[in-house]
């Protein structure tokens, strides 16, 4: 198979311009969906029969938790592409994604603690779901620290990629932890097969928020990727043309 | 606060609002951080171009 198209696609000037064009197309729909989703979740959805208005935390907790895993998956796939095909742009994507994923993981843990306290009577338990999510945060922080500790960029890319790929093991553990082990954490609200365990008027704001956060991440990733490309690029001719010097 | 149904969140205000405030602040913060990262990378690249450090 001929991979030249991939390398052309992954050329810094092309990627820089494409990311710049795409960012608003992700960002604005994300913004609108978040506004509508917040209104739906906070105002339109009825209170839960068990948890009252406390269940509304799901509208920020579940999307944050979903993003903590989605961003990690994106990062690991990009890192693997970077390792296998030696595409620097893929490593740049992984490096650009990591801090955003770490923040979402922090948000999932913090909103989870704020939800756990009134519902379970505790901020934290060392059970499988919560512990594996905490390990995910450490994987992100380890990835960021490892990259920044290595001076040579190519070596930092490769070492970071290995860590990111090894850490993928944690994703199915997080997902299935609520089924494999006893836990206070409730099982997934949404499953690929079978009906969602939520009424429609509660469900649509959640689906909107999940989509919105995913689009938001795509937009932020595009902007961060542009910064990453500029930092890495040492070929003056296209930079001159692109930056107008 | 108890007088206002919406802001009282059925007694869960102390948990619900910090969650939403945290996540919204995080969304805004990450977006602004990305923009300033790009702006700084751009300024840095321009400085490099002016000082002729990059290969032509």
Interface residues (C-beta under 8 A of the other chain):
Chain A: X27 X34 X38 X42 X43 X47 X52 X53 X54 X56 X57 X59 X60 X61 X64 X99 X100 X103 X104 X106 X107 X110 X111 X114 X115 X117 X118 X216 X219 X220 X223 X224 X226 X227 X228 X230 X231 X233 X234 X235 X236 X237 X239 X240 X243 X245
Chain B: X6 X9 X10 X11 X12 X15 X16 X18 X19 X20 X22 X23 X24 X26 X27 X29 X30 X31 X33 X34 X35 X37 X38 X40 X41 X42 X44 X45 X46 X48 X49 X50 X53 X54 X55 X56
